Amino acid sequence: MKSARDTRDVLDTLEPQHPGADTELHFTTAFELLTATILSAQSTDALVNTVTPALFKRYPNARALAQATTDELEPQIHSTGFFRAKSKSLLGMAQALVEHHGGEVPNTMAALVELPGVGRKTANVVLGHALGVPGLPVDRHVLRVANRIGIAESDDPIVVEQQLCAAMPPERWTRTSDTLILHGRRICRPKPLCDQCFIVDECDYFRTVVSVERDRPVKKPKTEKPKAKPKNGRPKAGSGETRRVRKARR
Ligand code: SF4
């Protein structure tokens, strides 16, 4: 795995490829971002953004949402998928905010992960983007891209979060996550577009996998031997061709 210094250098080079990297979820308050992030699980930010304007109008804060029922909520969030589980999480989250935090979103990881439907990744999104507290969300893109580059080394999002946080200064944590997420969505996709990547010279995956595969000599495709013609020029009895010929003769 790369040193902290090399990790910072990689991010210095990569950030200009995604200027202004930020969450793509639309929100104006921490409560709205928390709601949108819960909805974004197993969905896309673009899809969530089509649902949230009406939702935020109807439930502008935790007190309003806490009064809703799952029957009311489910049709409104149906298109984001897993709508039954998400409506329960949203109601539980809003009720817990009212009951334990005066209706406000708390600004600590410990308090956020106690809320229904809120894990470390969601908590980090809200801390970093809406509450001004450094947070480094690790989603599937961050996990894949960081491991490929060699700035992290684990399948466990918590371990990758720790490794990246140890290498980057806190004021860059959220930007680091946003940059790696956008890079994973646009360039370092499951099938990566390495020719367009700013950090191709620093990437372990490119050096050990992509370039090795490219340099491998291309095998000539095997040419099929032409089938031997029947000796008497007539097709073999019982073959499909024979049946078609017989049918045509009738
Ligand atoms: S060089 Fe390729 S594999 Fe490496 S980070 Fe860039 S796109 Fe991903």
Residues whose N, C-alpha, C, O or C-beta is under 5 A from the ligand:
A	BS01	SF4	R148 I187 C188 P192 L193 C194 C197 I199 V200 C203 Y205 F206
